[in-house]
């Protein structure tokens, strides 16, 4: 191995900072959603389901959330116990259920979302709208780079 292979390149520090930032956001979101006895992942499920008034399958949810199906199943079970989601028969596939939000979930989201949106604005209070859009574009470019790199990895 030569010296350039064993020393970090110019993007290494940016990667480390992105990972630290991601971890910081995740930890803060855990505390934030504790107010409603939700995990960030459970909130993500509820939030995604808002876009599917007729419900969606657990497989579709796992794809949307980039989460393993078994993890989604456990979270759906817990949300169902809290009466925040319900499993409905799927007319297109008798082997699968459609997951739908309940009235209680809509009520809970009515509480959570305004606080969630306000928290996002507070976190980005030092950013102009233009800078936020630029950051979104830059993060999407990084995500595309990760996807491209991942395709080169052995399976």
Number of C-alpha atoms within 10 A of each C-alpha: 5 6 7 8 8 8 9 10 9 8 8 11 11 10 12 11 11 13 12 12 12 12 12 12 12 14 12 13 18 16 14 18 18 12 10 13 12 16 17 18 18 17 19 13 22 22 16 16 19 15 10 13 10 12 21 20 17 21 18 13 22 17 13 11 15 10 13 13 16 12 13 21 15 11 16 21 15 14 20 17 11 12 14 20 24 19 19 15 13 15 10 9 10 8 8 16 19 21 25 22 24 16 12 13 20 16 11 14 19 11 12 16 13 11 14 15 11 11 14 11 12 11 11 13 11 10 13 10 11 9 12 14 12 12 13 12 12 12 13 12 12 13 12 12 11 11 11 11 10 11 9 8 7 5 5
